[in-house]
């Protein structure tokens, strides 16, 4: 069946019920000039536990929809 994609990103919005917006940053080399650039993608991910807050670093996995599998680092906040 093949392995599903798993990416790590930062939560940028948690205003929905049981869903969060995760920003994933990757580095891509420019095809002509060779310079490394940052590219950002945002994913809507399902969060059943509803414990994830803005600024948390999370791991999301591709299932029927993207879903938060674990919190790898909590946001340093109040």
ZIHUJO-V114626 format. One line per field, one symbol per residue. phi: phi as a letter, one per 20 degrees, with the letter a starting at -180 (. if undefined). psi: psi as a letter, one per 20 degrees, with the letter a starting at -180 (. if undefined). burial: # if it has 24 or more other ideal C-beta (glycine too) atoms within 12 Angstrom, else .. A space follows every 10 residues. Layout:
# ZIHUJO-V114626
phi=???
psi=???
burial=???
This chain:
# ZIHUJO-V114626
phi=.neefccdbd fdbceeembc ddeddcdcef feenfececc cdcecfcffm decfnfecdd cecfcfbfea eebffebf
psi=hqqqqprpap pipkirpkqq ppppprpppp hgiiqpqpqp qqqpqpnhhk iprpiqprpq qochrpqphq ohpqpoa.
burial=......#### ##.#....## ####...... .......... ..#####... .##..##### .....####. #.......
